[in-house]
C-alpha cells in the first residue's frame, strides 16, 4: 500500500523517538505509591472492594466515573476473586447489557458478546490498556489473572477508538508494578480435573525505587463439562516501570500465553430446543472426534506506556501495542437439525482444519492539558492514533461419518480434501481526535469531542478450486460526541450523552459502488449516584441505539444488496456496586433490551437478534463476619430472560442460577470454596447455529499465600 496512510507510521515512530530519547540520560525520583483506598484510586490501579471510582476507558483521561456522562461497567480484581470468575464471560456475568454468545460455552477459546443488543464478535471490541487490540474473536480467550480490572464502555465509542461496533468496547487493564513489595502464590483445584498454579510478584528493583517490576504467571490443566474438551493454559506477563526523569515515566509490558482446548460446536436443535422422540440430548455429549479435534492458540504481546510532563498542566503520552497470535484449529461441525432419515437419532458432521495467524500493532499519541477560560476549567485531549492488523487463514474441509446422538461411537476416520482455501485481510486505520472536558463551578460537567478517521481494508480469497477474489475498501468518517452532567452535592449526577460510531462494511451494490460504513447513533439519559464519603456507585440509564446503512436485499436487483436496513435497540439498565465498612460487598444489575430490525427488505423485518435476552437481573452479596474474624461468605443469583433463537418463532427459555462462596483468611493465608450453578440446573444458554447448554454445577477450591 503506497497511499498517504503509510506516511503517518513514520510520523508516529518519529514522535516516539522525540519523546523518549532525550530522557534516557537523566535521573528521577522514585515510583509513586500504589494506593487501594477509594480516595487514592487511579484509573489503572486497584480499586477498593467491588467499587471502582475512576476510569480512563470513557475519556482516555483519569476521570471519576460519576463525572463521566456515559455508562461504564468496571469489574475489579476483588470481584473477580470473590466470584472465582474464570473468563471475561463470567466476569461480566453480574453486569447489565452484556451477554456472551454461545452461552459462554466457548469462553476457553474466544471472546464473543452482544452488548446492548448488538453483536460485537469479530468487530474488534477488545482494547488492552486503551490500545486497540483487534485480534480475531477466535484467536484465543483472555486470562483474567493477568488483569487488574476489566471495563466495558457501553454504546458507540468511535470518538476515541475509531471503527467499532455500536454496542461498545471492552478495555483490559493489565497488572502494573507496585512501589511496595507484593508476593502471592495461588493454587486451585476443582471440578473437571482443574489444577492450577499462579504467582504474582511485584515491587521495586532499585534502592531508590525508580524502577519497579511485576511478574504474573499461571499454569493450568483442566477439562470442561464435556470431558473431551480441555482448558489448559500457560501465561507469563512481565511489566517494568521506569521513572526516567522526574517528569518522564515509561512502563514496558510483555506477555505470552498458550492455550490448548477444543471448539465446542454445540448440539442440534432436535433434542435440545425442539423435541426429539429419542429423548433429550445429554449436556456432556461431545460431537467431534477425539484425537482430531483441537484448538491450540499461542499469543505474544509487547509495548509501552510512555508519559512525559511538559509542565504542571500539559503532558505528552504514547501507548504502543504489538501483538502476534496463532490458532491451530480442527473440529467437526454438525448440522443444525438431526437427520430425519434416521428418526432424528444421528447428526451429520463436516470436519474442518484451520490455521490462523493474526499480527498487528497500534500506536496512540496524546497531548493532554488543562487551561482556564473565564469561569470554565478545561481538560483538553488531542490524539493521533494508528492501527495496522493482518489476518491470514488456511483451511481444509473433508468428510466424516455421522454421529449417533444417543450412542456415540468415536474413532472414525476423518478424510480431508487435498486442497483447501486461503484468505487474508488487512485493516489499517488512522484517526485524529479532539476532546474537551469542561467544568463550570462545582457541578456542571460538559464533554465535547470529535474525530476523523481514514480506514483501508483489503482482502483476498483463493478457494479450493482455484477461484480467486479480492476486495479493496476505503472509507472515512467523522464522529462527534456530546455529553452534559450536573453533579449535586448530595452525590446525584443526572446526565445526557450523544455518541456515534462507524464500522466499515464489505461488499458492493448492483452498480458496483462500495458500501458505506454502517453508523451507530446513541442517545442516553442517565443518573449516577455516589454519596460523598461512601464506597457506593449506582448508575441508571435509558438509551436508544440505532445502526443505519445496514445491508438488506435489493428489491429491484435480486441477488444484490442495498444499505437501507436499520436495527434499533432501546433499553434500561441499572447497576449498583457497594463496599460498606469492609463488611459488605454488593453488586446488583438489572437490564431490559428491546432490539429489533426496524428496516429491511427481507423476512427478518421486526425480528429480534439472537443471543439478546429481553431482560436480565443479578445480585451478589458478600459478607465478612465480625463475630468470626477471617470468615466470609458470598451468595449470588442471576436471572437471564428469554432470548430469540435461530429457530423461527421459538425462544430460548429463561433461566435462573445460584452461585455461592465460602472463604477464610488467617495471616498470609486465604482459603476459598466457590460453587457455581449451586442447584445444578440443566438449561439451554443459547441457540444460534446450534444449541449450547450452560455449565453443570462445578466447584473451585483456592488456596492463596501472600507475603
Secondary structure as UniProt FT lines:
FT   HELIX           4..6
FT   HELIX           7..21
FT   TURN            22..25
FT   TURN            38..40
FT   TURN            43..44
FT   TURN            49..50
FT   STRAND          54..55
FT   TURN            57..59
FT   STRAND          63..64
FT   HELIX           65..67
FT   STRAND          72..76
FT   HELIX           77..83
FT   HELIX           88..91
FT   TURN            92..94
FT   STRAND          98..100
FT   HELIX           101..104
FT   TURN            105..109
FT   STRAND          113..115
FT   TURN            116..117
FT   STRAND          118..119
FT   TURN            121..122
FT   STRAND          126..128
FT   TURN            129..130
FT   STRAND          131..132
FT   TURN            137..138
FT   HELIX           144..146
FT   STRAND          147..154
FT   HELIX           158..161
FT   TURN            166..167
FT   STRAND          168..174
FT   STRAND          182..190
FT   HELIX           191..193
FT   STRAND          194..204
FT   TURN            207..208
FT   STRAND          211..221
FT   TURN            227..228
FT   STRAND          230..245
FT   TURN            246..247
FT   STRAND          248..261
FT   TURN            271..273
FT   TURN            277..278
FT   TURN            283..284
FT   TURN            290..292
FT   STRAND          294..309
FT   STRAND          314..334
FT   HELIX           340..342
FT   TURN            343..344
FT   STRAND          346..347
FT   STRAND          349..373
FT   TURN            374..375
FT   STRAND          376..399
FT   STRAND          403..404
FT   STRAND          415..416
FT   STRAND          421..440
FT   TURN            441..443
FT   STRAND          444..462
FT   TURN            464..465
FT   STRAND          468..487
FT   TURN            489..490
FT   STRAND          492..503
FT   TURN            510..511
FT   STRAND          518..529
FT   TURN            532..533
FT   STRAND          536..553
FT   TURN            555..556
FT   TURN            558..559
FT   STRAND          561..580
FT   TURN            581..583
FT   STRAND          584..599
FT   TURN            603..606
FT   TURN            610..611
FT   STRAND          615..624
FT   TURN            629..630
FT   STRAND          631..640
FT   STRAND          643..644
FT   TURN            648..649
FT   STRAND          651..652
FT   STRAND          655..666
FT   TURN            667..668
FT   STRAND          669..676
FT   TURN            678..679
FT   STRAND          684..687
FT   STRAND          691..693
FT   STRAND          698..706
//
